[in-house]
Amino acid sequence: MSKVHSWPFRFLRSRNILQRKVGGHIQLLMSEARKMSDTAEQYKFETLNVTRPREFVVQVEMNRPKKLNAMNRAFWRECRECFQKLSTDKDCRVVVLSAAGKVFTAGLDLTDMSEIAIISNPELDTSRKAFMVRNTIKDYQETFTVIEKCSKPVIAAIHSACVGGGIDMTSACDIRYCTGDAWFQIKEVDVGLAADVGTLQRFPKIVGNDSLVRELCFTARKFYSDEAKQMGFVSRIFQDKEAMMGGALDVASLIASKSPVAVQGSKISLVYSRDHAVQEGLDHVVRVFCKIFQVWVTWSGERERER
């Protein structure tokens, strides 16, 4: 065939290739748009803003900036529900926990606490008051325990103030980063309370300095980013929030690129081993990865049969 007559065929072939490429990009964009729409519908909260900034990465942002992200009753309920959903979300492999506004969180919202009304109610006897407060505290504890139980690694990105409940919450996370202007405070003793939703249990195991932990809990003094890194509470300090979010998302993307089975299995084993003897941890990781291996063998067999 002459060159004069072959050009239409080359043109048609090039056009078909271009159409396939464009069609593939359009399908990808439509798929991403559907994911964003599904995320907005599935994770619709009053106090949290949930987005998907990277592939397999979900960002959970505390979203009460005008109230300094203080933790009201809606937050305690929604945070628990959000992380329970994320734990089984197949399109989520890593979570980045951040906050909108000037500060990370001011801690407990004392203006929205029903327990105050319970305690001051003269019609209730002491025992009933105690039971009602006990149930509320157990619910609040579970809100942060679900972060720890979430099978996906959670990276806390902390800027400016992280007070009271903020320490409880970030202590349940797997990785903690902060900005240079970040400061922390175990504030509860200043309002006549003990830190009862996780700090007294998790923070000492993270820091590993019993004397320092007791000093911070008993005095409620502030500690800043440099000291937080020195004691091991945070692992990286960034110049500002923008740099921190970029760094946190980069690490999240790197983790998300690894085998989710291996990463999640590692998290399960790390959390278990923290609270058990070495040999118990070794026995546990054997059981975990035996189960993982069984699932992998079953899945491989099914794929072979499909071929």
C-alpha positions in Angstrom: 0.0 0.0 0.0 1.4 3.4 -1.0 2.2 6.1 1.6 -0.6 8.3 0.1 -3.2 5.6 0.7 -1.9 4.4 4.1 -2.3 7.8 5.9 -6.1 7.4 6.6 -5.4 4.1 8.4 -2.6 5.6 10.5 -4.9 8.5 11.3 -7.8 6.2 12.4 -5.4 4.1 14.5 -4.0 7.2 16.2 -7.6 8.5 16.8 -8.7 5.2 18.3 -5.6 5.1 20.7 -6.4 8.8 21.7 -10.0 8.0 22.3 -9.1 5.0 24.5 -6.6 7.2 26.5 -9.1 10.0 26.9 -11.9 7.6 27.7 -9.7 6.0 30.4 -9.0 9.4 31.9 -12.6 10.3 31.9 -13.6 7.0 33.6 -10.9 7.6 36.2 -12.2 11.2 36.8 -15.8 9.9 37.0 -14.7 7.2 39.5 -12.9 9.7 41.7 -16.0 12.0 41.5 -18.2 9.1 42.6 -15.9 8.3 45.5 -16.0 12.0 46.6 -19.8 12.0 46.4 -20.0 8.7 48.3 -17.6 10.0 51.0 -19.7 13.1 51.4 -22.9 11.0 51.8 -21.4 8.2 53.9 -19.4 10.5 56.3 -21.8 13.4 56.8 -21.1 14.8 60.2 -21.8 18.0 62.1 -18.4 18.2 63.9 -16.1 16.4 61.4 -15.1 17.0 57.8 -14.1 13.8 56.0 -12.3 13.9 52.7 -10.0 11.7 50.5 -7.0 13.9 49.6 -4.9 11.0 48.2 -5.6 7.4 47.0 -6.5 5.2 49.9 -5.9 8.1 52.3 -8.8 9.6 54.3 -8.5 12.9 56.2 -10.7 13.4 59.2 -10.8 17.0 60.2 -12.3 18.3 63.4 -14.5 21.1 62.2 -15.7 23.4 65.0 -13.2 26.2 64.4 -15.3 29.0 66.0 -15.5 26.9 69.2 -11.8 26.0 69.1 -12.8 22.4 68.2 -14.0 21.9 71.7 -15.5 18.4 72.1 -19.2 18.6 72.5 -21.7 15.7 72.8 -22.2 15.5 69.0 -18.4 15.2 68.6 -18.1 12.2 71.0 -20.9 10.4 69.1 -19.7 11.3 65.6 -16.0 10.5 66.2 -16.8 7.0 67.4 -19.1 6.4 64.4 -16.6 7.8 61.9 -13.7 5.6 62.9 -15.9 2.5 63.2 -16.9 3.1 59.5 -13.3 3.8 58.5 -12.1 0.5 60.0 -14.2 -1.4 57.4 -13.9 1.0 54.5 -12.1 -0.9 51.7 -11.0 2.4 50.0 -9.3 3.6 53.2 -5.8 2.3 54.2 -4.5 5.3 56.3 -6.2 8.1 58.2 -4.9 11.6 58.8 -6.5 13.3 61.8 -6.3 17.1 61.8 -8.3 20.1 62.8 -9.7 23.3 61.2 -9.1 26.8 62.5 -6.5 28.4 64.8 -6.0 25.5 67.2 -6.1 21.7 67.2 -8.6 21.4 70.1 -9.4 23.2 73.4 -10.5 19.9 74.8 -13.8 19.2 76.6 -16.7 21.6 75.8 -17.9 22.3 79.3 -20.8 24.4 78.0 -22.4 21.3 76.4 -22.0 18.7 79.1 -25.2 17.0 80.3 -23.3 15.5 83.2 -23.3 18.9 84.9 -27.1 18.9 84.9 -27.2 15.3 86.2 -24.9 16.1 89.1 -26.8 19.2 90.1 -30.3 17.6 89.8 -31.7 17.4 93.4 -34.3 14.8 92.3 -31.7 12.1 91.7 -30.0 10.2 94.5 -26.2 9.9 94.6 -26.2 6.3 93.3 -28.2 7.0 90.2 -26.1 10.1 89.5 -23.0 8.0 89.7 -24.4 5.3 87.4 -25.4 7.9 84.8 -22.0 9.6 84.9 -20.3 6.3 84.7 -22.1 5.3 81.5 -21.2 8.6 79.9 -17.5 8.3 80.8 -17.5 4.7 79.3 -19.0 6.1 76.1 -16.4 8.8 75.9 -13.6 6.3 76.5 -14.9 4.2 73.7 -14.8 7.2 71.3 -11.0 7.3 71.5 -10.6 3.5 71.9 -12.1 3.0 68.5 -9.3 5.1 67.0 -6.8 2.6 68.6 -9.0 -0.3 67.5 -9.4 1.0 63.9 -7.4 -1.4 61.8 -6.0 1.4 59.7 -3.0 3.4 60.9 -4.0 6.9 62.2 -1.6 9.9 61.9 -2.4 12.9 64.1 -1.4 16.2 62.7 -1.4 18.7 65.6 -1.1 22.5 65.3 -1.2 25.1 68.1 -3.1 24.1 71.2 -3.8 20.5 72.1 -5.5 20.6 75.5 -7.2 18.0 77.7 -9.2 15.6 75.5 -6.8 16.4 72.7 -4.1 14.4 74.6 -6.5 11.6 75.2 -7.4 11.5 71.5 -3.9 11.7 70.0 -2.5 9.2 72.5 -4.8 6.7 70.8 -3.3 7.5 67.4 -0.4 5.6 65.8 1.8 8.4 64.7 1.9 12.0 65.9 3.3 15.1 64.1 3.1 18.7 65.2 3.9 22.2 64.2 6.7 24.3 65.8 4.1 26.4 67.6 2.2 23.5 69.0 1.7 23.2 72.8 0.1 20.5 74.9 -1.6 20.5 78.3 -3.1 17.7 80.5 -5.6 20.2 81.8 -8.0 18.1 83.8 -6.8 18.7 87.3 -7.3 22.5 86.8 -11.1 21.8 86.5 -11.2 19.3 89.3 -11.1 16.1 87.2 -8.8 13.3 86.4 -8.0 12.6 82.8 -10.5 9.7 82.5 -10.7 8.9 78.8 -7.2 7.5 78.0 -4.4 9.9 78.8 -3.5 8.2 82.2 -3.4 4.8 80.5 -1.8 5.5 77.1 0.4 8.6 77.6 2.8 6.9 80.1 3.4 4.0 77.7 4.2 6.4 74.9 6.5 8.6 76.8 8.2 6.0 79.1 9.1 8.5 81.8 7.0 7.9 84.9 8.3 10.9 86.8 7.6 13.3 83.9 4.2 11.9 83.3 3.2 12.4 86.9 4.6 16.0 86.9 2.5 16.9 83.8 -0.6 15.2 85.1 -0.4 16.7 88.7 0.7 20.3 87.7 -1.3 20.7 84.4 1.7 22.7 83.1 2.0 23.3 79.4 4.7 21.5 77.4 5.8 22.6 73.9 6.7 21.0 70.6 10.4 20.6 71.4 9.7 18.9 74.8 7.0 16.8 73.2 9.5 15.5 70.6 12.2 15.0 73.3 9.9 12.8 75.4 8.8 10.9 72.3 5.1 12.0 72.3 5.6 13.4 68.7 8.1 12.1 66.1 8.4 15.1 63.8 8.0 18.9 64.1 7.2 21.0 61.0 7.6 24.7 60.5 3.9 25.4 60.0 0.5 23.7 59.4 0.8 23.6 55.6 4.2 21.9 55.8 2.9 19.4 58.4 -0.2 18.5 56.4 2.0 17.9 53.3 4.4 15.7 55.3 1.6 13.8 57.0 -0.1 13.1 53.7 3.2 12.0 52.1 3.8 9.5 54.8 0.2 8.4 54.6 0.5 7.8 50.9 3.7 5.8 51.4 2.0 3.6 54.0 -1.0 3.2 51.7 1.3 1.9 49.0 2.3 -1.1 51.1 0.3 -4.3 51.6 -2.8 -3.3 53.6 -2.8 -6.8 55.1 0.8 -6.5 56.3 0.3 -2.9 57.7 -3.0 -3.7 59.5 -1.6 -7.0 60.8 1.4 -5.0 62.2 -0.9 -2.5 63.9 -3.0 -5.2 65.5 0.2 -6.9 66.8 1.8 -3.7 68.1 -1.3 -2.7 70.1 -1.7 -6.2 71.6 2.0 -6.5 72.4 2.0 -3.1 74.2 -0.3 -4.5 76.9 1.1 -8.0 77.1 4.3 -9.8 77.9 6.8 -10.5 75.1 6.0 -14.2 74.8 2.3 -13.4 74.7 2.9 -10.9 71.9 5.0 -13.4 70.0 2.3 -16.1 70.3 -0.3 -13.5 69.2 1.5 -12.5 66.1 1.8 -16.1 65.0 -2.0 -16.5 65.3 -2.6 -13.3 63.5 -0.4 -14.1 60.5 -1.6 -17.8 60.4 -5.1 -16.4 59.9 -3.8 -13.9 57.2 -2.0 -16.8 55.5 -5.2 -18.9 55.4 -7.1 -16.0 53.9 -4.4 -15.5 51.3 -4.3 -19.2 50.3 -8.1 -19.2 50.0 -8.1 -16.0 47.9 -5.2 -17.4 45.7 -7.2 -20.6 45.1 -10.3 -18.7 44.1 -8.3 -16.7 41.6 -6.8 -19.8 40.1 -10.2 -21.4 39.6 -11.5 -18.2 38.0 -8.7 -18.5 35.4 
